[in-house]
Amino acid sequence: MIIHFKKMKIEEEILKLCILYFELRNAFNLGYQKYSLFKNMIRYITNIYDPKDIRKIFQKLIDRQFFKKLKRKKKTLYHFNPYDKPLPIKDSAIHF
């Protein structure tokens, strides 16, 4: 029972660490990205290399609504949005 409690506490700390890193990295401004980008960031932050564990961490962040999901054809894109703000529209036109 004590080991289970410690494991849950460690998982919470990892989630908080990931959220803090994404906020400091301004991941909100990256817009919608593939899972692989966030997977690599989580791998870098936590030094965990098991894909199942990384996916479990990412899924917990999705369940807690830190990410928005977008389906485009066969792709699934994710946007880190803990602020519940709309994505800024970038104007690609050149103004003189």
HELIX and SHEET records of a PDB file:
HELIX    1   1 ILE A    2  LEU A   24  1                                  23    
HELIX    2   2 ALA A   27  LEU A   30  5                                   4    
HELIX    3   3 TYR A   35  THR A   46  1                                  12    
HELIX    4   4 PRO A   51  ASP A   63  1                                  13    
SHEET    1   A 2 PHE A  67  ARG A  72  0                                        
SHEET    2   A 2 LYS A  75  PHE A  80 -1                                        
END                                                                             
